[in-house]
């Protein structure tokens, strides 16, 4: 499954977050394929898209950073998947 991971933090943890990121590169645990990650300029906010077969590695990854960030994690589907779903729905109507 695909997931969109959004994180945010308060300015007072910026130094801690930067140090941990430099040490770990923010690498996800085994079981997660990181497809891309983007960081906003001027804030501690970002978004990642990842893929995993089970939710536990994703929960573990969020927990590892939970002392610094708040997370919003949502399942996602691709344009192709949405298109297929919409086409099937249109055929039923």
Secondary structure as GFF3:
##gff-version 3
##sequence-region A 1 93
A	DSSP	beta_strand	2	8	.	.	.	ID=ss1
A	DSSP	three_ten_helix	11	13	.	.	.	ID=ss2
A	DSSP	alpha_helix	14	24	.	.	.	ID=ss3
A	DSSP	beta_strand	32	39	.	.	.	ID=ss4
A	DSSP	beta_strand	45	52	.	.	.	ID=ss5
A	DSSP	alpha_helix	55	65	.	.	.	ID=ss6
A	DSSP	beta_strand	70	76	.	.	.	ID=ss7
A	DSSP	alpha_helix	79	92	.	.	.	ID=ss8
###
